[in-house]
Amino acid sequence: MSRPCASSAFALARTENAVSVPRRPIRPASFTRPSLFRTGPPALHHGSDAVSSGRSWWPGKRPGVTVFEGRSLVAERNDGLRFDLAAFDLDGTLLRRDLEITDRAVAALNGLRERGVRLVIATGRRYESAVEHARRLGFGGEDPVVCYGGSMVRRMGGETLLHRTLPKPLGLEALEWAAERGLHARVLVDGRVITSRDSPAAVRFMRRFEEPGGVVVDSPSEWLANGGEEPTKLVIVDHPDDVEGWLKEAQDAFRGRLFVTRSLPHYVEVGGIEGTKSRALGFLCERWGIDRERVLAFGDADNDVDMLRFAGCGVAVGPMTDGVREAADEVVPNVDEDGVARFVERLLRSA
């Protein structure tokens, strides 16, 4: 069951893969949360938890948010919007399976820009691929892109703001874990993909997802052990129907040490424990002086869960797993039905 985007409090929660993410508390059953979208004249939100002016907070929440009909009064600076930052996943959220992005989606993002909202792409893709699609969405210049699932934040112009790598011993352990189970693993470093010569049917089947920059070696683990640079992240590729058979085992094996999550039906990402989308957004929020309650985030896959929980409003794009749905405040139709654009259009009309 989704929750409307009007929360102003966070508590500590933990994902299934042992990554701490700030999380909204569960409200009492008697609490009626105001809608994100304005439906009538604004009225002061009275009660033990809120006042019409000054500082207010939910029990256990840090003070500092002024509320007005469940919305921050400081929203006036963005022409009535309660968000200062909007983050968007690519694949399955804005990017269709045929790699198309609709004009309606582009127009929706431009509408947010025109209202003064900062926009960020947050994707599991490599930087080289992420910027290609980000340009189509109107990003450029000094706009930052969150890529490699959150392990890197780099401007469209090439300046790196943040780069978290995988400790080499942990990378070797993960590669050996995959090799023992006959799984195809790749090492992603800045600008390159280190992959083995084997080409299982699952990899050939998914070849349309391949990206430039591939380096073929006899063994990625030997490459890493013999002087290869620390990975930005690892990717394990398997047939979508087979991933469920070993994903939980991998998460259990590296719990608390690595972040293991599924980003596409055939892709499982293995990154540093802090190499997540929520950590990257937290970095940008601190840099820009934005409270995370004023973050709007869209995603559809398990690697978006921590981002949806981090944001003041997390929007899940269908279809989705139960974990994604549970993490979100709102649920919208799938990318083929322009779910993101429809949500943004409604948000802009209601402000």
N, C-alpha and C positions, 0 to 999 in steps of 0.2 A: 504494500500500500504506500503510495507516494505521499510526501509531505509538502505543502505549499511553501514557497520561498519567502517566508517572513520571519525566519528564526534570527535571533540576535544573541544567541549564546552558544558556547562550545563546551564540551567536556572531553576527556581523554578517551579515545577508543583505539582499538588495535585491529588491523586487518588480519585475515587468515594467515598471511605470510609474515606476521610479526613486525609490521611497520607501524609505528605510532602515528596517528593522524588526529588532529583536533576534531572533535565531533560534537554535534548538538545533543543536548540532553533530551530524554523522553519527557514530554509534557504530561501533566496530570490529565486524566480522562475528561475532567470538567473544563479544560482549557480549549477555547475556540480561537484558532489562529486566523488573523485577518488575511485576506487574499493578497497575492503579489500584485494583482491587477486592480486598479482603482475602479470601483463600481458605483460610487456615489460621492457626495460631498465629504471632504475629510473631517474627522472628528477626533478630539483628543482621546487618547487611549488611557483610561484611568484604571487604577487598580494598585494592589500592593507592590507590584513589580515595575510600575511605570509612572512617570509624571509627564505633564505637558511641556515642561521646560526643565533644564538642568540635567543632572546625571541620573541614570537609572540602569538597573541590571537585574537579570534573573538570579535567584539564589545560587551561589557558587560561581557566578560569572564575574570576570574582571569588570570593574566599572568603566564607564567612558562612552556609552552610546546613548544619545538622546533619541527618544522614539516619538513618532507622531503617526497615529493610526497604524502602528506596527512597522513603520518605515522610518529610516533615519532622516532627521530634519536636514542634515547636510546634503541630502540628495538634490537640493536646489542648485548646487553648483554644476550638475549635469542636466540642467533643464528638467528637473523632476525625476530623473532616474535614480534609483538607489544603488547603482553599481558604478564603480570607477574602473574596473578591469573585467574583461570577458575573455575566457580561455576556451579554445576549441581544439578538440582532437580532429584528426584528419580522416583516416580510413573508417568508413561506416558511420561517420558523423557529418562531415561535409563532402568527403570524397567517396563517390560511388564505386561499385566493383569494376566498372569500365573506366575508372579513373577520371570520370567527368565531374565537374562542379557546375551547378546550375547558376544561371544568371540571377535567379531569385535569391540564392544564398549569398552571392556577391553583393547584391543590392542591400540585403539585410545587414551585412557587416558594415557596409558603407554608412547605413543609417545610424549605427552605433557610433561610428567614428565622428559623424557630424554632430552628435550629441556630446562629444568630449570623452567618450569611453576609450580607454586604452585596450587594444586587442592583442592577443598572443595566440600563436599556434602552439599546441602542446601535443607532440606526436612521438610514437616509438620509432619513427623513421630516422634514418641517418640525416645529417645536416644537408648533404648534397641533394637528397631527394625532397626533404622538407621545404627548402627554399624554392624549389621549382614550383611546387603547388602553392606555397604562400604568395608568390608573385601574382598568381592568377586570382588571389583573393584580395589583392590591393596592398600587400605588405611590401616594404622596401626600405632602403636607407638604414637608419639606426634602429628599426623595429627589431626586437629580440624574438628568437624562435627557440622554444623548448624542444629539444630533439633527443634521440637515443633514450626515449622513455623518461626523460628528466635528468639524465646524467650530464647533459650539456645545455648551456644557454649561450647562444651566439647570435649576434646581430646579423641582419640580412646582408650587411656590407662586409661581414667576415670577422668582426672583432669578437673574440671569445670573452664572455663575462663570467662563465662558470664551467668547469670541466671536472667531473668526478670520475675517477677510474677504479677499476676492480683490482684489489691487491693480487699480485701475481700468484702467490700460493693458493689463494681461493679460486682463482681462474683455472689453475692447473687441476685442482681437485674437482671442479665442476666438469671440466673437459674429460677427465678420467672417468667420472661417474657416468657421463653420457656414452663414452666409448665402451664401457663394460656392458652396457645395455644395447649396443648396436645402434645408437642414435646418432644422427648427423648433426654435428655442432659446428658453429662458425664463430670466429673471433672478430669482433668489430672494434677497430681502432679508428682514430681520426682520419677519415678520408679513404679507408680501405676495409675490405672484408676478406679475412683470411679463411679459406675453406679447403677441405681435403679433396682429393681426386675422386673419391667415391661419389657416385651419383645414383642414389636409390630412387625407386619409382616415385616416391612422394616428392622428392626434390624436382625431378623432371616434370611432374605434374604441375608443380607450382612455379615453373620457370618464368611465367609472365610477371611474377613479382620481383624478379631479379633486378639489381641495380648495378651501375658501373662501379669500377674500383675494385673488382674481385682479384685476389691473389691466390693462386692454387699452389698448395704445398702437399707433401706426403702426409703430414700429420700436424694439425693445428696445435696440439699439446706439445709436440717436440719443437715446433716453431717458437712457442711461447717460452718453453724451458731453456732454449738455446739463445736467448737474448732478445726475443720479441718484446715490444713495448707493452706496458700494462694495458689491458683491454678497456675500452669505454663500456662495453657490455658484451655478453655472449648471447647467441641465439641458437636454440635447438629446434630443428625442423623435422616434422613428422607428418604422416597422413592425419588429417583432422579426426578421423574415427579412432585413431590409436592414441592420441594425446592423453585422453582421460585415463588411460591405463597406467600412466606413470607420472602425471603431473603432481598429484598429491604426494607421492613418494619423494619427488624432487624438492617440493616445498618443505616437507618434514626434514629431509636430510640437511637442508641449508637454513633452516629457520633461525632467525636472529643473526645470521651472518651474511646472507645474500637475499636480494629481493627477486623472487621467482614468480612470474605472472604470465598469463596468456594474453597476447595482444591481437593475434589473428587466429583463425581456426587451426592453422598449421604451424604457427610461430609461438614459441615460449621464450620469453626474454629472461635473462639472468644478469642482474646488475648489482652494484653496490647497495648496501642497505639504505643509503641516503640518496641513491640515484633514482628518485621517483618524481612524478609530475607534481605532487603536492610540495615536495621540498623545493623544486625549482620555482614554483609559483610563490612560495614563501620567501625565497630569495628576492624575487622581483618586487613583491609587496613591500619588503623592508627597504629595498633600494628606492622605491617610488613613494614611500610613506602612505601605503594603502592598507587599510584594515581588511583582514580576510573576510569579514562579514560583507564587504562591498565587492566581493568577487563573484562572478557568474561563470559557471563552467559547464561545458557540454562534452559528453563522451558516451561510448556504447559498449566498451569492452572491459575485461577484468583489470587491465592495466590503467583504467581510468577511475577505478573505485576510490583510491586514496585522494585523487583530485576532486571528485564529486563530494567526498566527505569534508575536505578542507574548505571548499567554497561556501560562501554565505547562501548561495543557491546552486545546487547541483542538478543538472538536467540530463536525464538518461534518454538516449536515442534508441528506439526499438529497431530490431528485436534485441533482447539483452538477456544476460544470465540473471538468476535470482540475486546474486551478490551485487550486481550493478543496480538492479531495481531497488534493493534495500538501501543502498548508499545514497540514492537520489532523493531530491525534494519534489521534482516534477518528472513526468514521463511524456515524451512526445513521439509522434510517428517516425518511421524509419527514414533513412536518407533518401530513398527513392520517392518518398512523399514530401520531401522538403520540410521535415519536422523541425529542424533548427530555425529555418527561415520563418516558418509559421509562428514559432514561439517569439522570435525577436520582433516580428511585425506587430504582434499583439502587445508585447511589452512597450514598444515605441508609441503605439496608439493610446495606451492606458496612462502614460506618464503625463 
